[in-house]
Amino acid sequence: MKALVIISSADDRALPGFMWAVNALKYGWAEDVEVILFGPVEEAVANRDERFLPWIEKLRELGKSPVACKRLAEMGNFEAPLKEHARLEYVGKIIAGYLERGYVPMTF
């Protein structure tokens, strides 16, 4: 199974997404795990919300850096601080590509 973890929530509801992604990578629960930040969580990460930054660091340690929606970052004017923690891309086509390749979407 390949998982596409899409994290949108900017509150504690986002934590299970980060936790699952980290543990799936760490313990081999999935063949591949991709993480996309898409929505309010992006601004929270750009503002250095300490609930999320340690999980992003754990993902990086496991060889995965999350992708964040560049358009939302442009609209919110927080591109510079967000790209310290995630790769910025226009994610619509990226999400569609993962779904076409059979990734299972998980949203938080």
C-alpha positions as CSV (number, residue, x, y, z in Angstrom):
1,M,0.0,0.0,0.0
2,K,1.1,3.5,-0.8
3,A,-0.3,6.3,1.3
4,L,-0.9,10.0,0.5
5,V,-1.3,11.8,3.8
6,I,-2.9,15.2,3.3
7,I,-2.8,17.4,6.4
8,S,-5.1,20.4,6.4
9,S,-6.1,21.1,10.0
10,A,-4.2,23.6,11.9
11,D,-5.1,22.3,15.3
12,D,-4.6,19.1,17.3
13,R,-6.6,17.2,14.6
14,A,-3.5,17.4,12.4
15,L,-1.3,15.4,14.8
16,P,-2.6,11.9,14.0
17,G,-1.7,12.6,10.4
18,F,1.9,13.5,11.3
19,M,2.1,10.6,13.7
20,W,0.8,8.0,11.3
21,A,3.1,9.2,8.5
22,V,6.2,9.1,10.7
23,N,5.3,5.7,12.1
24,A,4.4,4.2,8.8
25,L,7.8,5.2,7.4
26,K,9.6,4.1,10.6
27,Y,7.9,0.7,10.8
28,G,7.3,-0.1,7.2
29,W,3.5,0.0,7.4
30,A,3.3,1.2,3.8
31,E,5.4,0.8,0.6
32,D,5.6,4.6,0.4
33,V,4.2,7.6,2.3
34,E,3.9,11.1,0.9
35,V,2.8,14.0,3.0
36,I,1.1,17.1,1.6
37,L,0.3,20.2,3.7
38,F,-2.8,21.7,2.2
39,G,-4.8,24.4,4.0
40,P,-4.7,26.1,7.4
41,V,-1.8,23.9,8.6
42,E,0.5,25.7,6.2
43,E,0.2,29.0,7.9
44,A,0.6,27.3,11.3
45,V,3.8,25.7,10.2
46,A,5.0,29.0,8.6
47,N,4.4,30.6,12.0
48,R,6.5,27.9,13.7
49,D,3.7,26.2,15.5
50,E,5.6,23.9,17.9
51,R,2.9,21.2,17.7
52,F,4.0,20.4,14.1
53,L,7.7,21.3,13.7
54,P,9.0,18.3,15.6
55,W,6.9,16.0,13.4
56,I,8.2,17.7,10.2
57,E,11.8,17.2,11.6
58,K,11.0,13.5,12.2
59,L,9.8,13.1,8.6
60,R,13.0,14.7,7.3
61,E,15.1,12.3,9.4
62,L,13.2,9.5,7.7
63,G,14.0,10.9,4.3
64,K,10.6,12.6,3.6
65,S,10.1,16.3,3.4
66,P,6.5,17.4,3.2
67,V,5.2,19.3,0.2
68,A,3.0,22.4,0.8
69,C,0.7,24.3,-1.5
70,K,2.5,27.1,-3.1
71,R,-0.7,28.9,-4.2
72,L,-2.1,29.1,-0.6
73,A,1.3,30.3,0.6
74,E,1.3,33.0,-2.1
75,M,-2.2,34.1,-1.2
76,G,-1.4,34.2,2.5
77,N,2.0,35.9,2.0
78,F,3.9,33.3,4.0
79,E,6.0,31.6,1.3
80,A,9.4,32.5,2.8
81,P,8.8,31.1,6.3
82,L,6.9,28.0,5.0
83,K,9.7,27.0,2.7
84,E,12.0,26.6,5.7
85,H,9.9,23.6,6.6
86,A,8.4,22.2,3.4
87,R,8.9,22.1,-0.3
88,L,6.5,24.5,-2.0
89,E,4.6,23.3,-5.1
90,Y,1.3,23.8,-6.8
91,V,-0.2,20.6,-5.4
92,G,-3.4,20.0,-7.4
93,K,-1.7,18.1,-10.1
94,I,0.6,16.4,-7.7
95,I,-2.3,15.0,-5.7
96,A,-4.1,13.9,-8.9
97,G,-0.9,12.1,-9.9
98,Y,-0.6,10.2,-6.6
99,L,-4.2,9.1,-6.9
100,E,-3.7,7.9,-10.5
101,R,-0.8,5.8,-9.3
102,G,-2.9,4.1,-6.6
103,Y,-1.9,6.0,-3.5
104,V,-4.6,5.8,-0.7
105,P,-5.6,9.3,0.4
106,M,-5.7,9.9,4.2
107,T,-6.9,13.3,5.2
108,F,-6.4,15.0,8.6
